[in-house]
Amino acid sequence: MSPIDIKVETRTEGDWSIIDVAGEVDVFTAPKLREQILSLVGQGANHLVVNLDGVDFMDSTGLGVLVGGLKRLRERDGKLALAGAHGTVLRVLNITGLDSVFALHETVEDATRS
């Protein structure tokens, strides 16, 4: 993967749609994540988990995509949880206060049980 690549894959576990993300989420790659979130919401998904276990870097554009997805789902009484955030990604969530806005979980399994 080159530095501007991102891998975004989706799967379903029960009532939850899981978005597995790998790579860097930044101004160049965040639109791909945004498209995936909007697509799932458009298809009627109401419970999303964004798995950040494979993400080593996220900038403000990526955070904006997650916040936008959360707002859309809350409008529909849905949920957006984050799983696997670690290192600098977790630090950015903590510094920005978004750790208190999102449901943060160690694993996707923890998130889908909530």
Secondary structure, DSSP 8 states (H G I E B T S, - for coil): --TT-EEEEEEEETTEEEEEEEEEESTTTHHHHHHHHHHHHHTT--EEEEEEEEEEEE-HHHHHHHHHHHHHHHHTT-EEEEE---HHHHHHHHHTTGGGTSEEESSHHHHHH-
